[in-house]
């Protein structure tokens, strides 16, 4: 019963983070939600017994794709765009 509740918690949080990735207007927040989605899917894989797949997912996607976006986002001027935002 505990595992089923934990699975439903992580699955619902995964759906929330995926929707937040799509509808976020700030690309940096979108990538942070994407990292949370990757972490949630890693926890789901570990929960169902596929530890190797979960750890590889965390290393490859969080370690490469998300960090690459932060590095490239700094190069193309996202940081300057967000410094000049008028509220």
Secondary structure, 3 states (H helix, E strand, C coil): CHHHHHHHHHHHHHHHHHHHHHHCCCHHHHHHHHHHHHHHHHHHHHHCCCHHHHHHHHHHHHHHHHHHHHHHHHHCCHHHHHHCCCC
